[in-house]
Every structure is written in structure tokens, then in C-alpha cells.
Amino acid sequence: QLVLVESGGGLVQPGGSQRLSCVLTGGSLDFYDIGWFRQVSGKEREGVSAIHAATGRTFYSDSVKGRFTISKDNRKNTVYLQMNSLRPDDTAVYYCAIPGQNVWGQGTQVTVSS
């Protein structure tokens, strides 16, 4: 059974940085593309970033391009989302997922506020 667990959320000031982690159990990152998504209450879920399993190719939404970096460590079966230059409109619950398998983590709250 594939399970994803996120961590690393919290309160950060505008302009600050935060790193989210997503650990996969029950499978290997060698075989699954991983995406990061975020959702604000009352709004639709937004795709933020993704990383391809085999090539490591990365993708970013326009709203985070140049500020966020996705990476992975296959030995640790962990995907990271490094978030820099955070803004209040980055506040959301962040989820990692294997979209192709409809597997989602429980989410971690990121709040950007002074």
C-alpha cells in the first residue's frame, strides 16, 4: 500500500523560507511521479510542482516558478519542496501526491504571515 506523509509546515514570515518533506512508503520513488499541490479553504486545489520519476524533470506553476524548488532523494524515498521568498498568498495546506495512483498525503499547513 502506497502511503505519503508530509512534514515541515508551519508559520513563516513573508520573505522567509520553508522546506516541506514527503516520505513515500510501500513503494519506490524510482517508479512514481510525485506532485505537490496546495489548497486554500473554499478554493480549488492548485498544482504547484512535480518531478518525473525516471528523468527527474521538474515542473512548476507560474505562481511559484523561480521561488520554489522540488527535489528528491531516492535513497530516502523522500521528495522535498524548498520554498523561498514566501508570500502571504502562499498560505495553504500543501499536499504531496502520486496523481497517477490517486494517492495523497494528509497535508501540512503553511502559513505566511507577520
Secondary structure, 3 states (H helix, E strand, C coil): CCEEEEECCEEECCCCCEEEEEEEECCCCCCCCEEEEEECCCCCCEEEEEECCCCCCEEECCCCCCCEEEEEECCCCEEEEEECCCCHHHCEEEEEEEHHHCEECCCEEEEECC
